């Protein structure tokens, strides 16, 4: 199975959406157990989502919260790039949150 299909499913699961046809939670977890790149991609997507969720709970006029969020997002994005992670959270079509993130075409290994 292609990692791109797994990462689309990870994005859907993170967003509370249905998994793509033919993928079960068990198959997704089995792939993650054996694929370091997809585990790293999943961790980065979760960190980004958690940071955005935390930011949503702070008042908009709190400059400390904004600076803290930007620092965390920069730290996450400064990690080693994995195919597809550059598109996580950008405003481009196909970003995480739509269930159609550009995830590259790395075959499962």
TIMARDREN-487519 format. One record per residue: residue in three letters; x, y, z of N, C-alpha, C in turn. Coordinates in steps of 0.2 Angstrom, whole numbers, padded with zeros to 4 digits, always signed. Example, Ala and Ser with C-alpha at 12.3 -4.5 7.8 and 13.67 -1.06 7.14 Angstrom:
REM TIMARDREN-487519
ALA+0066-0028+0039+0062-0022+0039+0066-0016+0039SER+0064-0011+0035+0068-0005+0036+0064+0000+0039
REM end
This chain:
REM TIMARDREN-487519
UNK+0004-0006+0000+0000+0000+0000+0004+0006+0000UNK+0002+0011-0004+0006+0017-0004+0006+0021+0002UNK+0011+0024+0004+0011+0029+0010+0006+0035+0009UNK+0006+0037+0003+0001+0042+0001-0006+0041+0003UNK-0008+0035+0002-0015+0032+0004-0015+0032+0012UNK-0010+0030+0015-0010+0029+0022-0011+0036+0025UNK-0007+0041+0022-0007+0048+0025-0013+0052+0024UNK-0017+0050+0019-0023+0053+0017-0028+0050+0023UNK-0027+0044+0024-0032+0041+0030-0030+0043+0037UNK-0024+0045+0038-0022+0048+0044-0025+0055+0045UNK-0024+0059+0039-0027+0065+0040-0035+0065+0041UNK-0038+0060+0038-0045+0059+0039-0047+0057+0046UNK-0043+0053+0049-0044+0050+0056-0043+0056+0060UNK-0038+0060+0059-0036+0066+0064-0042+0071+0063UNK-0045+0072+0058-0051+0076+0057-0057+0074+0059UNK-0057+0067+0061-0064+0064+0063-0068+0062+0057UNK-0065+0061+0051-0068+0059+0045-0068+0052+0044UNK-0072+0049+0040-0072+0042+0038-0065+0040+0035UNK-0063+0034+0036-0057+0032+0032-0059+0031+0025UNK-0054+0031+0021-0055+0029+0014-0057+0022+0013UNK-0061+0021+0008-0064+0014+0007-0058+0009+0007UNK-0059+0003+0010-0054-0002+0010-0049-0002+0015UNK-0049+0004+0019-0044+0005+0025-0048+0004+0031UNK-0045+0000+0035-0048-0001+0042-0043+0002+0047UNK-0046+0004+0053-0041+0006+0058-0036+0002+0060UNK-0037-0005+0059-0032-0010+0061-0026-0010+0055UNK-0028-0009+0049-0024-0009+0043-0019-0003+0044UNK-0023+0003+0046-0019+0009+0047-0014+0008+0052UNK-0016+0006+0058-0011+0005+0063-0006+0000+0062UNK-0007-0006+0058-0002-0010+0056+0003-0007+0052UNK+0001-0003+0047+0006+0001+0043+0010+0005+0047UNK+0007+0009+0052+0011+0014+0056+0016+0010+0060UNK+0014+0004+0062+0019+0000+0066+0026-0002+0062UNK+0025-0002+0055+0031-0004+0051+0034+0001+0047UNK+0031+0008+0047+0033+0013+0043+0035+0019+0047UNK+0042+0020+0048+0044+0026+0052+0042+0032+0049UNK+0042+0033+0042+0041+0039+0039+0033+0041+0040UNK+0029+0036+0040+0022+0038+0041+0021+0039+0049UNK+0024+0036+0053+0024+0038+0060+0026+0045+0061UNK+0031+0047+0058+0034+0054+0059+0029+0059+0056UNK+0026+0057+0050+0021+0062+0047+0015+0062+0052UNK+0013+0057+0054+0007+0057+0059+0009+0061+0065UNK+0015+0060+0068+0016+0064+0074+0017+0072+0072UNK+0019+0074+0066+0020+0081+0064+0012+0083+0063UNK+0008+0080+0060+0001+0082+0059-0002+0083+0066UNK-0001+0078+0070-0005+0078+0077-0002+0085+0081UNK+0004+0086+0080+0007+0092+0084+0005+0098+0081UNK+0004+0099+0074+0001+0104+0071-0006+0105+0073UNK-0010+0100+0073-0017+0101+0075-0018+0103+0082UNK-0014+0100+0087-0014+0101+0094-0012+0109+0095UNK-0007+0111+0092-0005+0118+0092-0011+0123+0090UNK-0014+0121+0085-0020+0125+0082-0026+0125+0087UNK-0027+0119+0090-0032+0118+0094-0031+0122+0101UNK-0025+0122+0103-0023+0126+0109-0024+0134+0107UNK-0022+0136+0101-0022+0143+0100-0030+0145+0099UNK-0034+0141+0097-0041+0143+0097-0044+0144+0104UNK-0041+0142+0109-0044+0142+0116-0041+0149+0119UNK-0037+0152+0116-0034+0159+0118-0038+0165+0115UNK-0038+0170+0119-0041+0176+0116-0037+0179+0111UNK-0040+0181+0106-0037+0184+0100-0032+0189+0101UNK-0033+0193+0107-0029+0199+0108-0023+0197+0113UNK-0022+0191+0114-0016+0189+0118-0010+0188+0114UNK-0005+0193+0114+0001+0192+0110+0005+0187+0112UNK+0005+0185+0119+0010+0180+0121+0007+0173+0118UNK+0001+0172+0118-0002+0166+0115+0000+0165+0108UNK+0000+0171+0104+0001+0171+0097+0009+0169+0096UNK+0013+0173+0100+0020+0171+0099+0022+0164+0101UNK+0019+0161+0106+0020+0155+0108+0018+0150+0102UNK+0012+0151+0099+0010+0147+0094+0014+0147+0088UNK+0016+0153+0086+0021+0154+0080+0028+0150+0082UNK+0030+0150+0088+0036+0147+0089+0035+0139+0089UNK+0030+0137+0091+0028+0129+0091+0028+0127+0084UNK+0024+0131+0080+0023+0129+0073+0030+0129+0069UNK+0034+0134+0070+0041+0134+0067+0045+0128+0069UNK+0044+0126+0076+0048+0121+0078+0046+0114+0075UNK+0039+0113+0074+0037+0107+0070+0039+0107+0063UNK+0039+0113+0060+0040+0113+0053+0048+0113+0051UNK+0052+0114+0057+0059+0114+0056+0062+0107+0056UNK+0058+0102+0058+0060+0095+0058+0061+0093+0051UNK+0064+0087+0051+0066+0084+0044+0060+0083+0040UNK+0060+0086+0034+0054+0085+0030+0053+0078+0027UNK+0047+0076+0027+0045+0070+0025+0040+0071+0019UNK+0041+0067+0014+0036+0068+0008+0029+0070+0010UNK+0027+0075+0008+0020+0078+0010+0019+0082+0016UNK+0024+0083+0020+0024+0087+0026+0024+0094+0025UNK+0027+0096+0019+0027+0103+0018+0020+0106+0017UNK+0016+0102+0015+0009+0105+0013+0004+0105+0019UNK+0006+0102+0025+0002+0101+0031+0001+0108+0033UNK-0005+0110+0034-0007+0117+0037-0006+0123+0033UNK-0004+0122+0026-0004+0128+0022-0010+0129+0019UNK-0012+0135+0017-0018+0137+0014-0019+0134+0007UNK-0015+0130+0004-0016+0127-0002-0021+0122-0003UNK-0024+0121-0009-0029+0116-0009-0025+0109-0008UNK-0029+0105-0004-0026+0098-0003-0022+0098+0004UNK-0024+0102+0008-0020+0103+0015-0024+0098+0020UNK-0021+0097+0025-0024+0093+0031-0030+0096+0033UNK-0035+0093+0034-0041+0096+0036-0047+0095+0031UNK-0044+0094+0025-0049+0092+0019-0049+0085+0018UNK-0045+0081+0021-0045+0074+0020-0041+0072+0013UNK-0038+0077+0010-0035+0076+0004-0028+0079+0003UNK-0024+0078+0009-0018+0081+0009-0013+0078+0004UNK-0009+0083+0001-0004+0080-0004+0001+0076+0000UNK+0002+0070+0000+0006+0066+0004+0011+0062+0000UNK+0013+0064-0006+0018+0061-0009+0016+0054-0012UNK+0020+0050-0015+0019+0043-0017+0024+0038-0015UNK+0026+0039-0008+0031+0034-0006+0027+0027-0005UNK+0030+0022-0008+0027+0015-0007+0028+0013+0000UNK+0023+0009+0003+0024+0006+0010+0030+0002+0010UNK+0034+0002+0015+0040-0002+0015+0041-0006+0021
REM end
